[in-house]
């Protein structure tokens, strides 16, 4: 069975694992984003819409830059916080698309975030870097610098990823990323 999304078909036969007793298939989700998904045009390409959102902070995490990548990673670090936003009203299919986009490099977790306009505590999914001892993590990733240096190419890569979703033997997001950002010593994303 296929669902048309962004003028491309997405295989949904593999989505059967999305629902569980904790998250029924009809559940609507909140997702805390902190990197490239802060850009509305990237979200628009992925989900074919821009969901409602609210600025938020995630306590006790740090947002790292990653050598050889233009997107960030977060890991739990006491007494730190990550600013980002919560995307609201995410459907099970959209959550599956975000899972595919984040690929095997990240693990989806449920976390408590605080909305910046009200300090309200809210549960949301977020994507935490899988390799907790990755030697390529360093410093602090900056969204404003990313927008200036990498957003346009990242948006092209995201469009390529969405096109791949409709193919029977689609590439993983990391493979799509690496085809747009070859890992060379001259790569500007590889300090």
Secondary structure, DSSP 8 states (H G I E B T S, - for coil): -EEEETTEEEE-GGGGGS--SSS-TT--EEEEE-SGGGSHHHHHHHHSS---EEEEEEEEEEEEEETT-SS-EEEEEEEEEEEEEEEEEE-HHHHHHHHHHHGGGEEEEEEEEEETTT--EEEEEEEEES-TT-TTEES---HHHHHHHTHHHHHHHHHHHHHHHTSTT---HHHHHHHHS---TT-TT--
